[in-house]
Amino acid sequence: MTPTISAQSLLSQWEKGDVLAAECPSRAVLQHLTNRWGTLVMLALTAQPSLRFAQLRRRIGGVSERMLAQTLQQLEADGFVLRTAHAVVPPHVDYSLTPLGQEVAPHLVALVGWIEGALPRILSARAGQAAG
């Protein structure tokens, strides 16, 4: 007999999150925050609380306009980034971290800080793999 999962049980599981489960919505959030561009946008907005699109693009080397726009849309949809459009000519849009974004940003800063601090060991391990 197959066990029956109640809708309430399923909702409860989703509210808590189970990133290892294929159907868990937390996977998309994890992807948005920890992909290269998502992390770099979050870091840039942590360092400077309000940036325009062009400023973000200049600050994050190598990101295309399309990828930056897509990343900002994803982070905005997840509630991490606030897009503020000002009614002026020419149009002026600022991006900043929401309270939720400010809450998660220190974790990303710590991860990037660890990576940069451990970079010599990481590169050495990488070189060892390439040689072996």
C-alpha positions in Angstrom: 0.0 0.0 0.0 1.4 3.4 -1.0 1.5 6.0 1.8 -0.8 9.0 1.3 0.8 12.4 1.7 -1.6 15.0 2.8 -1.6 18.5 1.2 -0.9 19.9 4.6 2.1 17.7 5.1 3.4 18.7 1.6 2.9 22.4 2.3 4.6 22.0 5.7 7.6 20.3 4.0 7.8 23.1 1.4 7.6 25.8 4.0 10.6 24.4 5.8 12.5 23.5 2.6 14.4 20.4 1.7 16.9 21.5 -0.9 17.9 17.9 -1.5 14.4 17.1 -2.7 14.0 17.5 -6.5 10.7 19.3 -6.2 11.7 21.8 -3.5 11.3 25.4 -4.5 14.4 26.3 -2.4 16.5 24.9 -5.2 15.6 27.8 -7.5 16.4 30.3 -4.7 19.7 28.6 -4.1 20.5 28.8 -7.8 19.6 32.5 -8.0 21.8 33.4 -5.0 24.8 31.2 -5.6 25.3 31.4 -9.3 28.2 33.6 -10.4 26.1 36.6 -11.3 23.6 36.4 -8.4 26.4 36.3 -5.8 28.3 39.2 -7.5 25.1 41.4 -7.7 24.5 40.7 -4.0 28.1 41.6 -3.1 28.0 44.8 -5.2 24.8 45.9 -3.5 26.2 45.1 -0.1 29.3 47.2 -0.8 27.2 50.1 -2.2 23.6 50.2 -1.0 22.1 51.7 -4.1 23.3 51.3 -7.7 21.9 52.1 -11.1 22.0 49.4 -13.8 25.0 50.8 -15.6 26.9 51.2 -12.3 26.2 47.5 -11.5 27.3 46.5 -15.0 30.6 48.4 -14.6 31.2 47.1 -11.1 30.7 43.4 -12.1 33.3 42.7 -14.7 32.3 40.4 -17.5 28.5 40.5 -17.1 26.4 41.1 -20.2 23.4 43.5 -20.1 21.1 40.6 -20.7 22.5 38.4 -17.9 22.5 41.3 -15.5 18.9 42.1 -16.3 17.9 38.5 -15.9 19.8 38.1 -12.6 18.2 41.3 -11.2 14.7 40.1 -12.2 15.3 36.8 -10.4 16.7 38.4 -7.3 13.8 40.9 -7.3 11.2 38.1 -7.7 12.8 36.2 -4.8 12.6 39.3 -2.6 16.3 40.0 -2.3 16.6 43.1 -4.5 14.4 46.2 -4.7 14.0 48.0 -8.0 13.0 51.6 -7.6 12.0 53.5 -10.8 12.1 57.3 -10.5 9.7 59.3 -12.6 12.2 61.5 -14.2 13.5 62.1 -17.8 15.6 60.2 -18.7 14.3 57.2 -16.7 16.3 56.5 -13.6 16.2 53.1 -11.9 18.0 52.2 -8.7 18.7 48.7 -7.2 19.2 48.0 -3.6 18.9 45.2 -1.1 15.6 44.5 0.6 15.6 43.5 4.3 15.6 39.9 3.2 18.6 40.6 0.9 20.4 42.4 3.7 19.8 39.3 5.9 21.3 36.8 3.4 24.2 39.1 2.1 26.5 38.4 5.1 26.4 34.7 4.4 27.4 35.3 0.7 30.1 37.8 1.8 31.5 35.1 4.3 31.5 32.4 1.6 33.3 34.7 -0.9 35.7 35.8 1.8 36.5 32.2 2.6 37.0 31.4 -1.1 39.4 34.3 -1.5 41.3 33.4 1.7 41.6 29.8 0.7 42.4 30.5 -3.0 46.1 29.6 -2.8 45.1 26.2 -1.4 42.3 25.8 -3.9 44.6 26.6 -6.8 47.3 24.2 -5.4 44.7 21.4 -5.2 43.6 22.2 -8.7 47.2 22.1 -10.0 47.7 18.8 -8.2 44.6 17.4 -10.0 45.8 18.6 -13.4 49.3 17.1 -12.8 47.9 13.7 -11.6 
